Amino acid sequence: MFEIQGLSKIYAMGEVEVHALRRVDLTLFERDLVVLLGPSGSGKSTLLNILGGLDVATHGTVRYRSQDLTAASEEALTAYRRHHVGFVFQFYNLIPSLTARENVALVTEIVERPMTPEEALGLVNLTPRLDHFPAQLSGGEQQRVAIARAIAKRPSVLLCDEPTGDLDRKAGDEILDLLQALNREHGKTIVMVTHDPQAADRATRTLHLEKGSLLEAEATA
Protein backbone atom coordinates (compact mmCIF):
# COMPACT_ATOMS: atom_id res chain seq x y z
CA MET A 1 0.00 0.00 0.00
CA PHE A 2 2.85 2.42 0.87
CA GLU A 3 6.40 2.46 -0.47
CA ILE A 4 8.68 4.81 1.48
CA GLN A 5 12.24 5.50 0.37
CA GLY A 6 14.84 7.74 1.97
CA LEU A 7 12.20 9.64 3.92
CA SER A 8 13.57 12.58 5.91
CA LYS A 9 11.79 15.44 7.65
CA ILE A 10 13.62 18.49 8.95
CA TYR A 11 11.95 21.30 10.89
CA ALA A 12 13.65 24.69 11.18
CA MET A 13 13.48 26.03 14.75
CA GLY A 14 15.06 29.44 14.31
CA GLU A 15 18.67 28.72 13.41
CA VAL A 16 18.40 25.14 14.66
CA GLU A 17 17.39 22.21 12.43
CA VAL A 18 15.43 19.39 14.04
CA HIS A 19 15.67 16.08 12.21
CA ALA A 20 12.33 14.39 12.92
CA LEU A 21 12.92 11.56 10.43
CA ARG A 22 16.23 10.32 9.03
CA ARG A 23 16.24 8.39 5.73
CA VAL A 24 13.47 5.94 6.57
CA ASP A 25 12.90 3.07 4.12
CA LEU A 26 9.70 1.10 4.63
CA THR A 27 7.02 -0.86 2.80
CA LEU A 28 3.52 -1.16 4.26
CA PHE A 29 1.12 -3.78 2.94
CA GLU A 30 -2.63 -4.12 2.48
CA ARG A 31 -4.43 -5.50 5.55
CA ASP A 32 -1.45 -4.76 7.83
CA LEU A 33 -2.00 -3.70 11.43
CA VAL A 34 1.25 -1.85 12.08
CA VAL A 35 2.20 -0.50 15.50
CA LEU A 36 4.81 2.28 15.66
CA LEU A 37 6.66 2.25 18.98
CA GLY A 38 9.27 4.65 20.28
CA PRO A 39 9.91 7.38 22.86
CA SER A 40 8.52 10.89 22.56
CA GLY A 41 10.31 12.79 19.81
CA SER A 42 11.29 9.64 17.92
CA GLY A 43 9.36 10.66 14.79
CA LYS A 44 6.31 8.41 15.10
CA SER A 45 3.66 11.10 14.69
CA THR A 46 5.66 12.83 11.96
CA LEU A 47 5.74 9.60 9.96
CA LEU A 48 2.02 9.10 10.51
CA ASN A 49 1.25 12.67 9.42
CA ILE A 50 3.25 12.25 6.22
CA LEU A 51 1.47 8.98 5.45
CA GLY A 52 -1.83 10.78 5.96
CA GLY A 53 -0.98 13.75 3.75
CA LEU A 54 -1.06 16.15 6.71
CA ASP A 55 2.65 16.92 6.36
CA VAL A 56 5.19 16.66 3.53
CA ALA A 57 8.66 15.18 3.43
CA THR A 58 11.83 17.26 3.23
CA HIS A 59 13.62 14.54 1.28
CA GLY A 60 12.69 11.12 -0.08
CA THR A 61 9.53 9.69 -1.60
CA VAL A 62 6.26 8.31 -0.27
CA ARG A 63 4.05 6.43 -2.70
CA TYR A 64 0.48 5.38 -1.92
CA ARG A 65 -0.32 2.68 -4.46
CA SER A 66 0.49 4.50 -7.72
CA GLN A 67 0.32 8.04 -6.30
CA ASP A 68 3.49 9.93 -5.35
CA LEU A 69 2.42 11.87 -2.28
CA THR A 70 5.69 13.80 -2.12
CA ALA A 71 5.01 15.33 -5.54
CA ALA A 72 1.28 15.89 -5.01
CA SER A 73 -0.35 19.32 -5.01
CA GLU A 74 -2.28 20.52 -1.96
CA GLU A 75 -5.49 19.89 -3.91
CA ALA A 76 -4.42 16.31 -4.63
CA LEU A 77 -3.45 15.77 -0.97
CA THR A 78 -6.85 17.07 0.14
CA ALA A 79 -8.58 14.60 -2.17
CA TYR A 80 -6.29 11.82 -0.91
CA ARG A 81 -7.13 12.58 2.73
CA ARG A 82 -10.84 12.82 1.97
CA HIS A 83 -11.21 9.61 0.00
CA HIS A 84 -8.51 7.23 1.22
CA VAL A 85 -7.56 8.00 4.83
CA GLY A 86 -9.40 7.82 8.13
CA PHE A 87 -7.82 9.54 11.15
CA VAL A 88 -8.19 8.69 14.85
CA PHE A 89 -6.42 10.90 17.39
CA GLN A 90 -5.77 10.73 21.15
CA PHE A 91 -8.38 13.43 21.75
CA TYR A 92 -11.70 12.59 20.18
CA ASN A 93 -12.43 15.97 18.53
CA LEU A 94 -16.19 15.46 18.71
CA ILE A 95 -18.54 18.43 18.46
CA PRO A 96 -20.21 18.69 21.89
CA SER A 97 -23.53 20.03 20.56
CA LEU A 98 -24.02 17.09 18.15
CA THR A 99 -25.10 13.55 18.95
CA ALA A 100 -22.98 10.53 18.10
CA ARG A 101 -25.07 10.02 14.97
CA GLU A 102 -24.65 13.65 13.93
CA ASN A 103 -20.90 13.67 14.57
CA VAL A 104 -20.49 10.73 12.21
CA ALA A 105 -22.89 12.24 9.65
CA LEU A 106 -20.55 15.22 9.22
CA VAL A 107 -18.05 12.95 7.46
CA THR A 108 -20.58 10.96 5.43
CA GLU A 109 -21.77 14.17 3.76
CA ILE A 110 -18.41 14.87 2.05
CA VAL A 111 -17.62 11.52 0.38
CA GLU A 112 -19.21 9.22 -2.16
CA ARG A 113 -20.78 5.93 -1.07
CA PRO A 114 -20.19 6.27 2.69
CA MET A 115 -21.61 4.03 5.36
CA THR A 116 -24.66 5.39 7.09
CA PRO A 117 -23.92 6.75 10.57
CA GLU A 118 -26.05 3.92 11.96
CA GLU A 119 -23.95 1.30 10.17
CA ALA A 120 -20.64 2.81 11.27
CA LEU A 121 -21.75 3.18 14.89
CA GLY A 122 -23.07 -0.38 14.80
CA LEU A 123 -19.61 -1.64 13.83
CA VAL A 124 -18.18 -0.07 17.00
CA ASN A 125 -21.03 -1.43 19.16
CA LEU A 126 -22.68 1.91 19.87
CA THR A 127 -26.14 1.36 18.40
CA PRO A 128 -27.80 2.06 21.79
CA ARG A 129 -25.93 5.40 21.99
CA LEU A 130 -26.82 6.87 18.58
CA ASP A 131 -28.60 9.91 19.98
CA HIS A 132 -26.37 10.57 22.98
CA PHE A 133 -24.20 13.68 23.16
CA PRO A 134 -20.45 13.40 23.87
CA ALA A 135 -20.93 14.58 27.47
CA GLN A 136 -23.25 11.60 28.01
CA LEU A 137 -20.59 9.13 26.84
CA SER A 138 -17.55 7.70 28.59
CA GLY A 139 -14.08 8.37 27.21
CA GLY A 140 -13.96 4.95 25.59
CA GLU A 141 -17.37 5.49 24.00
CA GLN A 142 -16.31 8.88 22.66
CA GLN A 143 -13.27 7.25 21.07
CA ARG A 144 -15.57 4.66 19.50
CA VAL A 145 -17.58 7.49 17.97
CA ALA A 146 -14.34 8.94 16.62
CA ILE A 147 -13.45 5.56 15.10
CA ALA A 148 -16.93 5.25 13.59
CA ARG A 149 -16.51 8.70 12.07
CA ALA A 150 -13.16 7.65 10.59
CA ILE A 151 -14.40 4.39 9.05
CA ALA A 152 -17.75 5.76 7.81
CA LYS A 153 -16.19 7.08 4.62
CA ARG A 154 -14.78 3.60 3.89
CA PRO A 155 -11.09 4.62 3.90
CA SER A 156 -8.37 2.36 2.55
CA VAL A 157 -6.16 3.02 5.56
CA LEU A 158 -6.88 4.01 9.17
CA LEU A 159 -4.18 6.12 10.85
CA CYS A 160 -4.35 6.20 14.65
CA ASP A 161 -2.22 8.54 16.77
CA GLU A 162 -2.22 7.42 20.43
CA PRO A 163 -5.87 6.27 20.27
CA THR A 164 -5.72 4.89 23.83
CA GLY A 165 -3.51 7.62 25.30
CA ASP A 166 -6.34 9.36 27.17
CA LEU A 167 -8.07 6.18 28.39
CA ASP A 168 -7.69 3.88 31.38
CA ARG A 169 -6.39 0.34 30.86
CA LYS A 170 -9.80 -1.31 30.50
CA ALA A 171 -11.16 1.24 28.01
CA GLY A 172 -7.84 1.23 26.16
CA ASP A 173 -7.92 -2.54 25.79
CA GLU A 174 -11.46 -2.32 24.41
CA ILE A 175 -10.31 0.17 21.76
CA LEU A 176 -7.39 -2.10 20.85
CA ASP A 177 -9.81 -5.05 20.58
CA LEU A 178 -11.99 -2.98 18.26
CA LEU A 179 -9.11 -1.93 16.01
CA GLN A 180 -7.88 -5.51 15.83
CA ALA A 181 -11.37 -6.66 14.82
CA LEU A 182 -11.58 -3.98 12.13
CA ASN A 183 -8.27 -5.26 10.77
CA ARG A 184 -8.95 -8.98 10.94
CA GLU A 185 -12.68 -9.16 10.24
CA HIS A 186 -13.15 -6.16 7.96
CA GLY A 187 -9.76 -6.03 6.25
CA LYS A 188 -8.85 -2.50 7.32
CA THR A 189 -5.22 -1.50 6.95
CA ILE A 190 -4.24 0.24 10.19
CA VAL A 191 -1.11 2.13 11.23
CA MET A 192 -1.10 3.03 14.93
CA VAL A 193 1.30 5.24 16.89
CA THR A 194 1.45 4.39 20.57
CA HIS A 195 3.61 4.42 23.68
CA ASP A 196 1.82 1.27 24.87
CA PRO A 197 3.96 -1.85 24.32
CA GLN A 198 0.88 -4.04 24.93
CA ALA A 199 -0.54 -2.74 21.65
CA ALA A 200 2.19 -4.66 19.86
CA ASP A 201 0.40 -7.89 20.81
CA ARG A 202 -2.43 -6.90 18.42
CA ALA A 203 -0.15 -6.02 15.49
CA THR A 204 0.85 -7.92 12.39
CA ARG A 205 4.07 -5.85 12.37
CA THR A 206 5.81 -3.71 14.97
CA LEU A 207 8.13 -0.88 13.97
CA HIS A 208 10.56 0.80 16.37
CA LEU A 209 11.63 4.39 15.85
CA GLU A 210 14.30 6.26 17.77
CA LYS A 211 15.67 9.73 17.04
CA GLY A 212 14.00 9.67 13.64
CA SER A 213 15.50 6.38 12.49
CA LEU A 214 13.79 3.05 11.97
CA LEU A 215 15.58 0.57 14.23
CA GLU A 216 13.75 -2.64 13.46
CA ALA A 217 10.60 -4.11 12.06
CA GLU A 218 9.13 -7.25 13.64
CA ALA A 219 6.42 -9.52 12.36
CA THR A 220 4.22 -10.24 15.37
CA ALA A 221 1.27 -12.14 13.92
C-alpha positions in Angstrom: 0.0 0.0 0.0 2.9 2.4 0.9 6.4 2.5 -0.5 8.7 4.8 1.5 12.2 5.5 0.4 14.8 7.7 2.0 12.2 9.6 3.9 13.6 12.6 5.9 11.8 15.4 7.6 13.6 18.5 9.0 11.9 21.3 10.9 13.6 24.7 11.2 13.5 26.0 14.8 15.1 29.4 14.3 18.7 28.7 13.4 18.4 25.1 14.7 17.4 22.2 12.4 15.4 19.4 14.0 15.7 16.1 12.2 12.3 14.4 12.9 12.9 11.6 10.4 16.2 10.3 9.0 16.2 8.4 5.7 13.5 5.9 6.6 12.9 3.1 4.1 9.7 1.1 4.6 7.0 -0.9 2.8 3.5 -1.2 4.3 1.1 -3.8 2.9 -2.6 -4.1 2.5 -4.4 -5.5 5.6 -1.4 -4.8 7.8 -2.0 -3.7 11.4 1.2 -1.8 12.1 2.2 -0.5 15.5 4.8 2.3 15.7 6.7 2.3 19.0 9.3 4.7 20.3 9.9 7.4 22.9 8.5 10.9 22.6 10.3 12.8 19.8 11.3 9.6 17.9 9.4 10.7 14.8 6.3 8.4 15.1 3.7 11.1 14.7 5.7 12.8 12.0 5.7 9.6 10.0 2.0 9.1 10.5 1.2 12.7 9.4 3.3 12.3 6.2 1.5 9.0 5.5 -1.8 10.8 6.0 -1.0 13.7 3.8 -1.1 16.2 6.7 2.7 16.9 6.4 5.2 16.7 3.5 8.7 15.2 3.4 11.8 17.3 3.2 13.6 14.5 1.3 12.7 11.1 -0.1 9.5 9.7 -1.6 6.3 8.3 -0.3 4.1 6.4 -2.7 0.5 5.4 -1.9 -0.3 2.7 -4.5 0.5 4.5 -7.7 0.3 8.0 -6.3 3.5 9.9 -5.4 2.4 11.9 -2.3 5.7 13.8 -2.1 5.0 15.3 -5.5 1.3 15.9 -5.0 -0.3 19.3 -5.0 -2.3 20.5 -2.0 -5.5 19.9 -3.9 -4.4 16.3 -4.6 -3.5 15.8 -1.0 -6.9 17.1 0.1 -8.6 14.6 -2.2 -6.3 11.8 -0.9 -7.1 12.6 2.7 -10.8 12.8 2.0 -11.2 9.6 0.0 -8.5 7.2 1.2 -7.6 8.0 4.8 -9.4 7.8 8.1 -7.8 9.5 11.2 -8.2 8.7 14.8 -6.4 10.9 17.4 -5.8 10.7 21.2 -8.4 13.4 21.8 -11.7 12.6 20.2 -12.4 16.0 18.5 -16.2 15.5 18.7 -18.5 18.4 18.5 -20.2 18.7 21.9 -23.5 20.0 20.6 -24.0 17.1 18.2 -25.1 13.5 19.0 -23.0 10.5 18.1 -25.1 10.0 15.0 -24.7 13.7 13.9 -20.9 13.7 14.6 -20.5 10.7 12.2 -22.9 12.2 9.7 -20.5 15.2 9.2 -18.1 13.0 7.5 -20.6 11.0 5.4 -21.8 14.2 3.8 -18.4 14.9 2.0 -17.6 11.5 0.4 -19.2 9.2 -2.2 -20.8 5.9 -1.1 -20.2 6.3 2.7 -21.6 4.0 5.4 -24.7 5.4 7.1 -23.9 6.8 10.6 -26.1 3.9 12.0 -24.0 1.3 10.2 -20.6 2.8 11.3 -21.7 3.2 14.9 -23.1 -0.4 14.8 -19.6 -1.6 13.8 -18.2 -0.1 17.0 -21.0 -1.4 19.2 -22.7 1.9 19.9 -26.1 1.4 18.4 -27.8 2.1 21.8 -25.9 5.4 22.0 -26.8 6.9 18.6 -28.6 9.9 20.0 -26.4 10.6 23.0 -24.2 13.7 23.2 -20.5 13.4 23.9 -20.9 14.6 27.5 -23.2 11.6 28.0 -20.6 9.1 26.8 -17.5 7.7 28.6 -14.1 8.4 27.2 -14.0 4.9 25.6 -17.4 5.5 24.0 -16.3 8.9 22.7 -13.3 7.3 21.1 -15.6 4.7 19.5 -17.6 7.5 18.0 -14.3 8.9 16.6 -13.4 5.6 15.1 -16.9 5.2 13.6 -16.5 8.7 12.1 -13.2 7.6 10.6 -14.4 4.4 9.1 -17.8 5.8 7.8 -16.2 7.1 4.6 -14.8 3.6 3.9 -11.1 4.6 3.9 -8.4 2.4 2.6 -6.2 3.0 5.6 -6.9 4.0 9.2 -4.2 6.1 10.8 -4.4 6.2 14.7 -2.2 8.5 16.8 -2.2 7.4 20.4 -5.9 6.3 20.3 -5.7 4.9 23.8 -3.5 7.6 25.3 -6.3 9.4 27.2 -8.1 6.2 28.4 -7.7 3.9 31.4 -6.4 0.3 30.9 -9.8 -1.3 30.5 -11.2 1.2 28.0 -7.8 1.2 26.2 -7.9 -2.5 25.8 -11.5 -2.3 24.4 -10.3 0.2 21.8 -7.4 -2.1 20.8 -9.8 -5.1 20.6 -12.0 -3.0 18.3 -9.1 -1.9 16.0 -7.9 -5.5 15.8 -11.4 -6.7 14.8 -11.6 -4.0 12.1 -8.3 -5.3 10.8 -9.0 -9.0 10.9 -12.7 -9.2 10.2 -13.1 -6.2 8.0 -9.8 -6.0 6.3 -8.9 -2.5 7.3 -5.2 -1.5 6.9 -4.2 0.2 10.2 -1.1 2.1 11.2 -1.1 3.0 14.9 1.3 5.2 16.9 1.4 4.4 20.6 3.6 4.4 23.7 1.8 1.3 24.9 4.0 -1.9 24.3 0.9 -4.0 24.9 -0.5 -2.7 21.7 2.2 -4.7 19.9 0.4 -7.9 20.8 -2.4 -6.9 18.4 -0.2 -6.0 15.5 0.8 -7.9 12.4 4.1 -5.9 12.4 5.8 -3.7 15.0 8.1 -0.9 14.0 10.6 0.8 16.4 11.6 4.4 15.8 14.3 6.3 17.8 15.7 9.7 17.0 14.0 9.7 13.6 15.5 6.4 12.5 13.8 3.0 12.0 15.6 0.6 14.2 13.7 -2.6 13.5 10.6 -4.1 12.1 9.1 -7.2 13.6 6.4 -9.5 12.4 4.2 -10.2 15.4 1.3 -12.1 13.9 
